[in-house]
Amino acid sequence: MKPLVAIVGRPNVGKSTLFNRLVGRRVALVQDEPGVTRDRHYADADWEGRIFTLIDTGGFVPGEKDSLLKQVREQAQFAVEECDVIIFVVDARVGMSTADEAVANYLRKAGKPVVVAANKLDNETGLMQSLAGEFFRMGLGDVQGISAEHNLGMGSLMDSVVAKLAPKVEGEDAEAPPDDGKIRVAIIGRPNVGKSTLVNAILKQKRVVVSEVAGTTRDPIDSEVTYKGNELILTDTAGIRRKKTIAHQVEQYSVIAALKVLERSDVAVLLMDATEPAVDQDAKLAGLSMDRGRALVIVVNKWDLIAEDKRKQDAFRDDLKIALKFVGYAPVIFTSALHGSKVEKVVDVAVELAKQFRFRAPTPQLNRLLDYMVDNNPAPIVKSKPLRLYYIAQVAAAPPTFALTCNAPEGVPDMYKRYITNQIRKTFDLRVPIRLLFRERPGKAKREARKNPNLANKGKGGKRAGRD
């Protein structure tokens, strides 16, 4: 999978600002008071062609006894344990504090590569840069003076981070899992929802041939299964090696675990507990599957425990529609893995979604659909001009990705994007994530340059992004 880079530090030093700057969009909540970030955020970033996953953590306060801050510390500890490189953010204007020293002590023991980002240096004078120098005393090595808010020093910081990553492995940043004819299914979910029970129920089916293939020490165990002529690889996230730390004791299941298996899976089976309403962790895992573009099956396990209680059934279905409405395309199956109820249906649906995951649509049919969409729901006005959609083509599968050529790619409203997505989904009966790309007509930039010669020189001689 892609390398993991964790951003850690004490509260209110600018971790989330740096995170948003590096991923190029506002993902994490930023506010000028400590404690705003209480959970981890994940997003991919790209520097000089090296793609990695950034993890933003809450304020790290070692030894904190307050229950909430203790949980924040545990979240940060978990990220440190699992990551490949650490960005340790400090406030250069305040200077080194005892809390910084405590975090530094923990990071030295962790033994991971560290880059210290001395933040809030809002100009590049020698005096301000000298303030970063005192952080060399922490003994963590590389110190970079930056201003995440004003985009200063980002280039040097990221050069240092990328230099500490292990050499790139072929295929580590591939968007889609390998297309070798095998269907890779990730079983994800909170602790004690029955993930292993579901896997065991599938493996006990009489129609399957099973072999156990051990992964690496840091990976789950894959079970290779032949089911109705299809070769499947089932991955149970419960198989991940557990380190004996408080972070693992408290949070036995990690979103990082899901990241690892989703990177190499076609389909995610999100297992939920019928005796509990949908919670934030379920929504986060569903969102992670959507962000990674993976097909998703929502499986509500232990349904036998409430099958006779109509009110609980109705309440659970209502909660599910609200909590997971952003993945409304995903099929929902109610099962009892313990009793083997509808277990085969889970596999059947996963196989069908895997085929849809790699679906390709004929270009002529797509363009007939585009004409139909525009005729029935004309494109809106964008910047005082009608939005014109010229043609559409599928440019990738796994997941299905469609490029639409238009006159205002940056101005297409979200509402119209949803309309196009829903029409594609309805026409081809797709229950997997769909991605849309909007592009200008080829040659438009040259035509604009001929009309206005000054545009031809725009951007020449500029520095690499993030260097300014």
C-alpha positions in Angstrom: 0.0 0.0 0.0 1.0 3.7 -0.1 3.4 4.8 2.6 1.8 6.3 5.8 3.0 9.7 7.1 1.7 10.8 10.5 1.5 14.4 11.6 1.8 14.6 15.4 2.5 17.3 18.0 1.0 18.9 21.1 -2.3 20.8 20.8 -2.7 24.0 18.8 0.6 23.9 16.9 -1.0 23.9 13.4 -1.1 20.2 12.6 -4.5 20.4 10.8 -3.4 23.5 8.9 -0.4 21.6 7.6 -2.5 18.6 6.8 -4.9 20.6 4.7 -2.0 22.4 3.0 -0.3 19.2 2.0 -3.4 17.4 0.7 -4.5 20.6 -1.2 -8.0 20.9 0.2 -9.7 21.6 3.5 -10.3 18.2 5.1 -9.5 18.7 8.8 -11.3 21.2 10.9 -9.0 24.2 11.8 -9.7 26.5 14.7 -7.4 28.7 16.9 -8.0 26.7 20.1 -6.5 23.4 21.3 -8.4 20.1 21.2 -10.4 20.7 18.0 -9.0 17.6 16.3 -10.0 14.6 18.4 -9.7 11.8 15.8 -7.5 10.9 12.9 -8.1 12.1 9.4 -6.7 10.4 6.3 -6.0 11.7 2.8 -3.6 11.0 0.0 -0.9 13.6 -0.9 1.5 13.7 -3.9 5.0 15.2 -3.8 7.2 15.0 -6.9 5.4 11.9 -8.1 5.6 10.0 -4.7 2.1 9.4 -3.4 1.6 8.7 0.3 -1.3 8.7 2.8 -1.2 11.5 5.4 -2.7 11.0 8.9 -3.7 14.0 10.9 -3.9 13.3 14.6 -5.2 15.2 17.7 -3.0 17.0 20.1 -0.5 14.6 21.6 -0.3 15.1 25.4 1.8 12.2 26.9 0.7 11.0 30.3 -2.5 13.1 30.2 -5.1 11.7 32.7 -8.2 13.5 31.4 -10.3 10.9 29.7 -10.9 12.7 26.4 -7.2 13.9 26.0 -6.2 10.3 27.0 -8.1 9.0 24.0 -6.6 11.6 21.7 -3.1 10.5 22.9 -4.0 6.9 22.2 -5.2 7.8 18.7 -1.9 9.6 18.0 0.1 6.6 19.5 -1.6 4.2 17.1 -0.8 6.4 14.1 2.9 6.6 15.2 3.1 2.8 15.5 1.7 2.2 12.1 3.3 5.0 10.0 6.5 5.0 8.0 7.6 8.6 8.6 6.5 11.1 11.3 6.2 14.9 10.9 6.5 16.4 14.4 5.0 19.8 14.4 6.1 22.4 16.9 5.3 26.1 17.4 8.5 28.0 16.6 7.1 31.3 17.9 6.5 29.9 21.4 9.7 27.9 21.4 10.3 24.4 22.9 8.1 23.5 25.7 8.1 20.6 28.2 5.2 19.1 26.3 7.3 19.1 23.1 10.2 17.4 25.0 7.8 14.8 26.3 6.5 14.1 22.8 10.1 14.0 21.5 11.0 11.4 24.1 8.2 9.2 23.0 9.2 9.6 19.3 12.8 8.6 20.0 11.6 5.4 21.7 9.3 4.7 18.7 12.3 4.5 16.5 10.6 5.9 13.4 12.1 8.4 11.0 11.1 11.9 12.1 11.1 15.4 10.5 10.5 18.3 12.9 8.4 21.0 11.3 9.0 24.3 13.2 5.7 26.0 12.3 4.3 29.5 12.4 7.4 31.2 11.0 5.4 33.7 9.0 8.4 35.3 7.2 11.7 34.0 6.0 14.1 36.4 7.8 17.2 35.1 9.5 15.9 36.0 12.9 12.7 34.0 12.4 14.6 31.0 11.0 16.9 31.0 13.9 13.9 30.3 16.2 13.7 26.9 14.5 17.3 26.1 15.5 16.6 25.4 19.2 14.5 22.3 18.2 17.7 20.5 17.1 18.3 20.0 20.9 15.6 17.4 20.9 17.9 15.0 19.1 15.4 14.1 16.4 17.6 15.3 13.6 16.0 17.1 10.6 14.3 20.4 11.5 12.5 22.5 8.9 11.2 26.0 9.4 7.8 26.4 7.9 4.5 28.4 7.9 1.7 26.0 7.0 -0.8 28.9 6.9 1.3 31.0 4.5 2.7 28.1 2.5 6.3 28.8 3.4 8.9 26.1 3.5 6.6 23.3 2.2 9.1 22.2 -0.5 12.0 21.7 1.8 9.8 19.9 4.3 8.3 17.5 1.8 11.7 16.8 0.3 12.9 15.8 3.7 9.8 13.6 4.3 10.0 11.8 1.0 13.8 11.2 1.4 13.0 9.3 4.6 10.5 7.0 2.9 11.6 3.5 1.9 12.3 3.1 -1.8 9.2 3.0 -3.9 7.8 -0.4 -4.6 6.2 -1.1 -8.0 2.5 -0.8 -7.8 2.3 0.8 -4.3 0.3 3.8 -5.5 -1.9 1.9 -8.0 -5.5 3.2 -7.7 -6.9 -0.3 -8.5 -6.0 -3.8 -7.3 -4.4 -6.1 -9.8 -6.7 -7.5 -12.5 -5.6 -11.1 -12.4 -9.0 -12.7 -12.4 -9.2 -13.0 -8.6 -11.8 -11.2 -6.6 -10.4 -9.6 -3.5 -12.9 -9.1 -0.7 -12.0 -7.1 2.5 -14.1 -7.9 5.6 -14.1 -4.7 7.7 -16.0 -3.6 10.8 -15.8 -2.7 14.5 -14.7 -5.2 17.1 -17.0 -8.0 18.0 -19.4 -7.6 15.1 -18.7 -11.1 13.8 -16.0 -10.6 11.1 -14.2 -13.8 11.8 -17.5 -15.7 12.2 -18.6 -14.6 8.8 -15.3 -15.7 7.2 -15.6 -19.1 8.9 -19.2 -19.4 7.8 -18.1 -18.8 4.2 -15.2 -21.2 4.3 -17.4 -24.0 5.6 -19.7 -24.0 2.6 -19.6 -27.4 0.8 -19.1 -25.9 -2.6 -15.8 -24.2 -1.8 -12.2 -25.3 -2.0 -10.0 -23.5 0.6 -6.3 -22.9 1.2 -4.8 -20.7 3.9 -2.1 -18.3 2.6 -0.2 -16.4 5.3 0.6 -12.8 4.6 3.5 -10.8 5.9 3.8 -10.2 9.7 2.1 -6.8 9.3 -0.7 -8.0 7.0 -3.9 -10.0 7.7 -4.2 -13.7 6.7 -5.8 -14.2 3.3 -8.1 -17.1 2.6 -8.2 -18.2 -1.0 -11.6 -19.6 -2.0 -13.1 -21.1 -5.1 -16.8 -20.3 -5.1 -19.1 -21.2 -8.0 -16.2 -21.0 -10.4 -14.9 -17.7 -9.1 -11.6 -17.3 -7.3 -11.9 -15.1 -4.3 -9.4 -13.9 -1.7 -11.1 -13.1 1.6 -9.2 -10.8 4.0 -10.3 -10.6 7.6 -8.9 -7.4 9.3 -9.0 -9.2 12.6 -5.9 -11.1 11.5 -3.7 -8.0 11.9 -0.8 -8.4 14.3 -1.5 -6.7 17.6 1.2 -4.9 19.5 0.9 -4.9 23.3 0.2 -1.2 23.8 -2.7 0.7 25.3 -3.7 2.0 21.9 -4.3 -1.5 20.7 -6.0 -2.5 23.9 -8.5 0.4 23.7 -9.0 0.4 19.9 -8.7 -3.2 18.8 -9.9 -2.3 15.3 -8.2 0.6 13.5 -9.2 2.5 10.4 -5.6 2.0 9.4 -6.3 -1.7 9.3 -9.1 -1.0 6.9 -6.8 1.2 4.8 -4.3 -1.7 4.4 -6.8 -4.2 3.1 -8.9 -1.7 1.0 -5.8 -0.7 -0.9 -5.6 -4.2 -2.4 -9.3 -5.2 -2.5 -12.1 -5.0 -5.1 -15.0 -5.2 -2.6 -15.4 -4.2 1.0 -17.9 -6.1 3.2 -18.8 -3.7 6.1 -20.1 -5.8 8.9 -22.4 -4.2 11.5 -24.1 -5.4 14.6 -27.9 -5.6 14.5 -28.1 -5.1 18.2 -26.5 -1.7 18.0 -27.5 1.3 15.9 -25.0 2.6 13.2 -22.2 4.6 14.9 -19.6 7.0 13.7 -17.0 4.2 13.2 -19.4 2.4 10.8 -19.9 5.7 8.9 -16.1 6.3 8.8 -15.4 2.8 7.4 -18.1 3.2 4.8 -16.7 6.6 3.8 -13.2 5.1 3.6 -14.5 2.5 1.1 -16.2 5.3 -0.9 -13.1 7.5 -0.9 -10.9 4.6 -2.0 -13.5 3.9 -4.8 -14.2 0.3 -3.6 -17.4 -1.5 -4.1 -19.3 -1.9 -0.8 -21.7 -4.4 0.7 -23.3 -3.5 4.0 -23.9 -6.6 6.0 -26.0 -6.4 9.2 -25.0 -9.4 11.3 -26.7 -11.0 14.3 -30.1 -10.3 12.8 -31.5 -13.4 14.5 -31.2 -11.6 17.8 -33.9 -9.0 16.8 -35.8 -10.8 14.1 -38.9 -11.1 16.2 -38.9 -7.5 17.4 -40.5 -5.4 14.6 -39.8 -2.1 16.3 -36.1 -2.8 16.6 -36.0 -3.8 13.0 -37.7 -0.6 11.8 -35.5 1.6 14.1 -32.3 0.0 12.8 -33.3 0.4 9.1 -34.2 4.0 9.8 -30.8 4.7 11.5 -29.0 3.0 8.7 -30.6 5.2 6.0 -29.6 8.3 7.9 -26.1 7.3 9.0 -25.0 5.8 5.7 -27.1 7.8 3.2 -23.9 8.9 1.3 -23.4 5.3 0.2 -27.1 4.7 -0.6 -26.0 2.8 -3.7 -24.5 0.0 -1.6 -26.7 -3.2 -1.2 -27.7 -4.1 2.4 -28.0 -7.7 3.5 -29.3 -8.9 6.9 -27.6 -12.1 8.1 -26.7 -14.3 11.0 -23.2 -15.5 10.4 -23.4 -17.8 13.5 -26.3 -19.7 12.0 -25.2 -19.4 8.4 -28.3 -17.4 7.4 -27.9 -15.6 4.0 -24.1 -16.1 4.1 -24.1 -17.3 0.5 -26.0 -14.2 -0.6 -23.2 -12.0 0.8 -20.7 -13.8 -1.4 -23.0 -13.8 -4.4 -23.5 -10.0 -4.1 -19.7 -9.4 -3.6 -19.0 -11.4 -6.8 -21.6 -9.4 -8.7 -20.2 -6.1 -7.4 -16.7 -7.1 -8.3 -17.8 -7.4 -11.9 -19.5 -4.0 -11.8 -16.3 -2.6 -10.2 -14.4 -3.4 -13.5 -17.4 -2.5 -15.8 -16.7 -0.8 -19.1 -19.5 1.0 -21.0 -19.5 1.4 -24.8 -18.7 5.0 -25.8 -21.6 5.3 -28.4 -24.1 4.3 -25.7 -22.6 6.8 -23.2 -23.0 9.6 -25.7 -26.6 8.7 -26.4 -27.1 8.8 -22.7 -25.4 12.2 -22.5 -27.8 13.6 -25.2 -30.8 12.2 -23.2 -29.6 13.7 -19.9 -29.1 17.2 -21.5 -32.4 17.0 -23.3 -34.3 16.0 -20.1 -32.5 18.2 -17.7 -30.6 21.0 -19.4 -27.2 22.0 -17.9 -27.3 25.1 -15.7 -25.8 28.5 -16.3 -22.2 28.8 -15.1 -20.6 32.3 -14.9 -23.3 33.8 -17.0 -22.9 31.2 -19.8 -24.7 28.0 -20.4 -22.8 24.9 -19.4 -22.2 22.9 -22.5 -21.4 19.1 -22.3 -19.9 17.9 -25.6 -19.1 14.3 -25.1 -18.4 11.5 -22.6 -16.1 8.5 -22.5 -15.1 6.0 -19.9 -11.4 6.5 -19.1 -10.9 3.8 -16.4 -12.5 1.0 -14.5 -12.1 -0.2 -10.9 -14.0 1.9 -10.2 -15.8 3.1 -13.3 -14.5 6.5 -14.2 -16.0 8.8 -16.8 -14.6 11.9 -18.4 -17.0 14.6 -19.7 -15.7 17.3 -22.0 -17.4 20.7 -21.4 -16.8 24.4 -21.6 -16.5 25.1 -17.9 -15.0 22.1 -16.0 -14.5 24.0 -12.8 -18.0 25.3 -12.7 -20.2 22.2 -12.8 -22.5 22.3 -9.8 -22.5 19.4 -7.4 -26.2 18.9 -8.0 -25.7 18.4 -11.7 -22.8 16.0 -11.0 -25.2 13.9 -8.8 -27.7 14.0 -11.6 -25.2 12.6 -14.1 -23.9 10.0 -11.7 -27.4 8.8 -10.9 -28.3 8.5 -14.6 -25.2 6.5 -15.3 -25.9 4.3 -12.3 -29.5 3.7 -13.4 -28.7 3.1 -17.1 -26.1 0.5 -16.4 -27.5 -0.9 -13.1 -24.3 -0.1 -11.2 -24.2 -0.3 -7.4 -20.5 0.7 -7.1 -18.8 4.1 -6.7 -18.7 6.2 -9.9 -16.1 8.9 -10.5 -16.6 11.8 -12.9 -13.9 14.0 -14.4 -14.7 17.2 -16.3 -12.3 18.5 -18.9 -12.0 21.3 -21.4 -12.0 20.6 -25.1 -8.5 19.9 -26.5 -6.9 23.0 -28.0 -8.9 25.5 -26.0 -5.9 26.8 -24.2 -4.1 27.3 -27.6 -7.1 29.2 -29.0 -7.2 31.4 -25.9 -3.5 32.1 -26.2 -3.9 33.2 -29.8 -6.7 35.6 -28.7 -4.5 36.9 -25.8 -0.8 36.5 -26.3 -0.1 37.4 -22.7 -1.7 34.1 -21.6 1.0 32.2 -23.5 3.7 33.4 -21.0 1.6 32.9 -17.9 3.2 30.7 -15.4 6.6 30.5 -17.1 9.6 30.6 -14.9 7.6 29.7 -11.8 9.0 27.6 -8.9 7.8 24.1 -8.1 4.5 24.0 -6.2 5.0 24.6 -2.5 8.4 26.3 -2.8 7.1 29.9 -2.6 
